[in-house]
Amino acid sequence: MTRTGVRYAAGLLAVAVAAIHFYWAFPRLFTQFQAGMVPDPRPALFIISGAAILFGIAQILDGRDPEPIYLAGIGLMLTYLVGYVVWHAYSGHGGFFWPWAPAPITHDQSTVSLVAEHLLATPLDLASKILETLLSGLLVVLYRGEPQSTDEEIEAVVGSH
C-alpha cells in the first residue's frame, strides 16, 4: 500500500472512531442535561475528542504539518484504549474518581477477563477498540514516515536487474 493509501485508510478509520464516539455520547449527554446533572464525564469528553479528531483531519487536508497531528492522534487512541481498561477494571465505572458518581461497581475477576467480558457484551465497544487499535498502528506508520513503495518503483528496481 502506498503512503497515500495509508493516509486515506487512517482518515477513514479516524472518521469511524469519531462517529462511534459521537453516536455513543450525544444521547447520554442529552439525557444528563435533561436530568440537570452530569454524573459521567465521558459523553462530554467523547464529543470534544471526536470533534478534535475531525479538526485534525481538516488540518491535514488544509496542508498543515501532519506529524504533530499524527502524534496527537496516537495519544488520543492510547487514551481511549487505556481509559477503557481503567474505567471498567480500576475506577469502579467512575465511582472511585468522581464524588458525584454512583457507588463504585466492583468486579471479582482478572482485568483481562473483565475487559474481554465487557467488549464481548457490547459490540459497539468491541468495534471501537478494534478501530482505535488499527488507527493507532497506521498513525505510528505515518508518524515514523516509513517510505512506501509503489508498484512502479518496485517494477523499476526489479526491471533494471
C-alpha positions as CSV (number, residue, x, y, z in Angstrom):
1,M,0.0,0.0,0.0
2,T,1.3,3.4,-0.8
3,R,1.8,6.2,1.8
4,T,-1.3,7.9,0.3
5,G,-3.3,4.7,0.7
6,V,-2.2,4.5,4.4
7,R,-3.2,8.2,4.9
8,Y,-6.7,7.5,3.3
9,A,-7.1,4.4,5.4
10,A,-6.1,6.3,8.6
11,G,-8.5,9.1,7.7
12,L,-11.4,6.7,7.2
13,L,-10.7,4.9,10.5
14,A,-10.4,8.3,12.2
15,V,-13.9,9.3,10.9
16,A,-15.3,6.0,12.0
17,V,-13.8,6.4,15.5
18,A,-15.2,9.9,15.9
19,A,-18.6,8.7,14.6
20,I,-18.7,5.9,17.2
21,H,-17.9,8.3,20.0
22,F,-20.5,10.8,18.8
23,Y,-23.1,8.1,18.4
24,W,-22.5,6.8,22.0
25,A,-22.1,10.3,23.6
26,F,-24.8,12.5,22.2
27,P,-27.8,10.7,23.6
28,R,-26.2,10.2,27.0
29,L,-25.2,13.9,27.3
30,F,-28.6,15.0,26.2
31,T,-30.2,12.8,28.9
32,Q,-27.8,14.1,31.5
33,F,-28.7,17.7,30.6
34,Q,-32.4,16.9,30.8
35,A,-31.8,15.4,34.3
36,G,-29.8,18.5,35.3
37,M,-26.8,16.5,36.4
38,V,-23.7,15.2,34.7
39,P,-22.5,12.2,36.8
40,D,-20.5,10.7,33.9
41,P,-17.9,13.0,32.2
42,R,-17.4,10.6,29.3
43,P,-20.1,11.9,27.0
44,A,-18.8,15.4,27.0
45,L,-15.2,14.2,26.7
46,F,-16.1,11.9,23.8
47,I,-17.8,14.8,22.0
48,I,-14.8,17.0,22.5
49,S,-12.4,14.3,21.4
50,G,-14.5,13.3,18.4
51,A,-14.5,17.0,17.3
52,A,-10.7,17.1,17.8
53,I,-10.4,14.1,15.5
54,L,-12.4,15.8,12.8
55,F,-10.4,19.0,13.4
56,G,-7.2,17.1,13.0
57,I,-8.3,15.6,9.7
58,A,-9.3,19.1,8.5
59,Q,-5.9,20.4,9.4
60,I,-4.2,17.7,7.4
61,L,-6.4,18.3,4.4
62,D,-5.6,22.0,4.8
63,G,-1.9,21.3,4.3
64,R,-0.7,21.6,7.9
65,D,2.3,19.6,9.1
66,P,0.8,16.2,9.7
67,E,3.4,14.9,12.2
68,P,2.1,16.6,15.3
69,I,-1.4,15.7,14.3
70,Y,-0.4,12.0,13.9
71,L,1.3,12.2,17.3
72,A,-1.8,13.7,18.9
73,G,-3.9,11.0,17.3
74,I,-1.7,8.3,18.7
75,G,-2.0,9.8,22.1
76,L,-5.8,10.1,21.8
77,M,-6.2,6.5,20.6
78,L,-4.0,5.3,23.5
79,T,-6.1,7.4,25.9
80,Y,-9.2,5.7,24.6
81,L,-7.7,2.2,24.9
82,V,-6.1,2.6,28.3
83,G,-9.1,4.7,29.5
84,Y,-11.5,1.8,28.7
85,V,-9.5,-0.6,30.8
86,V,-9.1,1.9,33.6
87,W,-12.8,2.8,33.6
88,H,-14.1,-0.8,33.6
89,A,-11.4,-2.5,35.7
90,Y,-10.0,0.0,38.1
91,S,-12.3,3.0,38.6
92,G,-15.5,1.3,39.6
93,H,-17.0,2.7,36.5
94,G,-16.1,6.2,37.6
95,G,-17.2,5.7,41.2
96,F,-13.7,6.0,42.6
97,F,-12.9,9.2,40.8
98,W,-15.9,11.5,40.9
99,P,-17.7,12.1,44.3
100,W,-21.0,12.7,42.5
101,A,-20.9,9.4,40.6
102,P,-23.0,6.4,41.7
103,A,-21.4,4.0,44.1
104,P,-18.4,2.2,42.5
105,I,-19.1,-1.0,40.7
106,T,-16.5,-3.6,41.7
107,H,-15.7,-6.9,39.9
108,D,-14.1,-10.1,41.3
109,Q,-12.2,-11.2,38.2
110,S,-9.0,-10.6,36.4
111,T,-8.5,-7.4,34.3
112,V,-8.2,-9.4,31.1
113,S,-11.4,-11.4,31.6
114,L,-13.3,-8.4,32.8
115,V,-12.3,-6.3,29.8
116,A,-13.0,-9.2,27.4
117,E,-16.4,-9.7,29.0
118,H,-17.3,-6.0,28.6
119,L,-16.1,-6.0,25.0
120,L,-18.0,-9.1,24.0
121,A,-21.2,-7.9,25.7
122,T,-21.2,-4.6,23.8
123,P,-20.4,-4.9,20.1
124,L,-20.1,-1.1,19.7
125,D,-17.3,-1.1,22.4
126,L,-15.6,-4.0,20.6
127,A,-15.8,-2.2,17.2
128,S,-14.5,0.9,18.8
129,K,-11.4,-0.7,20.4
130,I,-10.6,-2.6,17.2
131,L,-10.8,0.6,15.1
132,E,-8.8,2.6,17.7
133,T,-6.1,-0.1,17.7
134,L,-5.9,-0.2,13.9
135,L,-5.8,3.6,13.7
136,S,-3.0,3.7,16.3
137,G,-0.9,1.4,14.2
138,L,-1.5,3.4,11.0
139,L,-0.7,6.6,12.7
140,V,2.5,5.2,14.0
141,V,3.5,4.1,10.5
142,L,2.6,7.6,9.2
143,Y,4.4,9.4,12.0
144,R,7.6,7.3,11.5
145,G,7.5,8.3,7.9
146,E,8.5,4.9,6.6
147,P,8.6,5.2,2.8
148,Q,6.1,3.0,1.0
149,S,7.0,1.5,-2.4
150,T,4.6,1.9,-5.3
151,D,4.2,-0.8,-7.9
152,E,6.0,1.4,-10.4
153,E,9.0,1.8,-8.1
154,I,9.2,-2.0,-7.5
155,E,8.9,-2.7,-11.2
156,A,11.7,-0.1,-11.9
157,V,14.0,-1.8,-9.4
158,V,13.2,-5.3,-10.5
159,G,13.2,-4.5,-14.2
160,S,16.7,-2.8,-14.0
161,H,18.4,-6.0,-12.9
